[in-house]
Amino acid sequence: MAHHIVFFSLVTLALCNLALAFEPSPLQDFCVADSTSSARLNGLACKNPMNVQADDFFFSGLNIMGNTSNPVGSKVTPVTVAQLPGLNTLGISIVRIDYAPWGINPPHTHPRATEILTVLEGSVQVGFVTSNPENRLISKVLQKGDVFVFPVGLVHFQRNVGYGNAVAIAALSSQNPGVITIANAVFGSNPPIAADLLAKAFQVKTSVVDQLQSTF
Ligand SMILES: *[C@@H]1O[C@H](CO)[C@@H](O)[C@H](O)[C@H]1NC(C)=O
C-alpha cells in the first residue's frame, strides 16, 4: 500500500512538472487580450467576452513579402498575441520569414516555444545546436513543402541557399515566444557587457570584441 502511495505521488509530481513546462491550459473558451487593461499577470487580461468580435481572432497580411534589405537579408513578420489579441492564453503563434538570396535568420533562441517550420518557396538550410556539453549541430537543407522542428530553447538558424527568394511559415508553441538573437544579446546589450569579460569568454583579443560591440 505504502509503495502505491509513493508511486502515485511520483507520477503526480512528474505530470505536474510536465504541465509546468508549457503554457497553462485555458480555463474558458477564450481570453482575448484587453490592450486597455493595466493588470499585471502571466499573459494579458481578458476582454469582456460579450464585446469580442471576429476581428479579435483575425490577422491579415502574411501574403505580403517582408523587406529583406538589411544586413542579414531576412525578415520575420510575426503574428503573436501583440498582433492578434485572440491568441492570448492559447499557447500558439505563427510567423512568415522571407529570405533574400543567401540571406540568413541569424542564430537565435525562443525561450518559451518550440518552432515548426515549413518552406513555401526556395531552398533553406536549417540547423540547431544541442545543449552542453555535446553542442552537436543538427542541420539539413529543406525544399518547398519540407517541415523541420526546432526544440524549445535551443539555438537555431536558417539560411537561403538558393539563388532566388525563399519563404517559410513557422508556428510556435507560445502566444509570445520571445526571441534572443545571440549576437545582439551578447555584443549589443545596453549597457554593454564588459569587453574584457567577453574577450575571455570568446578567447579573442579585446579589439575583436570592440569591433563586434561597435557593430551590434
Ligand atoms: C526596405 O528597407 C530599406 C532599409 O530600411 C529601405 O531603404 C527601403 O525603402 C525598404 N523598401 C520598401 C519597399 O519598403
The ligand as an SDF file (V2000), in Angstrom:
LIG
                    3D

 14 14  0  0  0  0  0  0  0  0999 V2000
   13.2350   48.2590  -47.3060 C   0  0  0  0  0  0  0  0  0  0  0  0
   14.0970   48.6310  -46.2490 O   0  0  0  0  0  0  0  0  0  0  0  0
   15.1290   49.5120  -46.6660 C   0  0  0  0  0  0  0  0  0  0  0  0
   16.0900   49.6780  -45.4960 C   0  0  0  0  0  0  0  0  0  0  0  0
   15.4020   50.0650  -44.3260 O   0  0  0  0  0  0  0  0  0  0  0  0
   14.5130   50.8250  -47.1510 C   0  0  0  0  0  0  0  0  0  0  0  0
   15.5410   51.7010  -47.5710 O   0  0  0  0  0  0  0  0  0  0  0  0
   13.5710   50.5270  -48.2970 C   0  0  0  0  0  0  0  0  0  0  0  0
   12.9140   51.7100  -48.6700 O   0  0  0  0  0  0  0  0  0  0  0  0
   12.5360   49.4730  -47.9000 C   0  0  0  0  0  0  0  0  0  0  0  0
   11.7930   49.0830  -49.0640 N   0  0  0  0  0  0  0  0  0  0  0  0
   10.4730   49.0690  -49.0870 C   0  0  0  0  0  0  0  0  0  0  0  0
    9.8440   48.6050  -50.3510 C   0  0  0  0  0  0  0  0  0  0  0  0
    9.7950   49.4130  -48.1320 O   0  0  0  0  0  0  0  0  0  0  0  0
  1  2  1  0
  1 10  1  0
  2  3  1  0
  3  4  1  0
  3  6  1  0
  4  5  1  0
  6  7  1  0
  6  8  1  0
  8  9  1  0
  8 10  1  0
 10 11  1  0
 11 12  1  0
 12 13  1  0
 12 14  2  0
M  END
$$$$
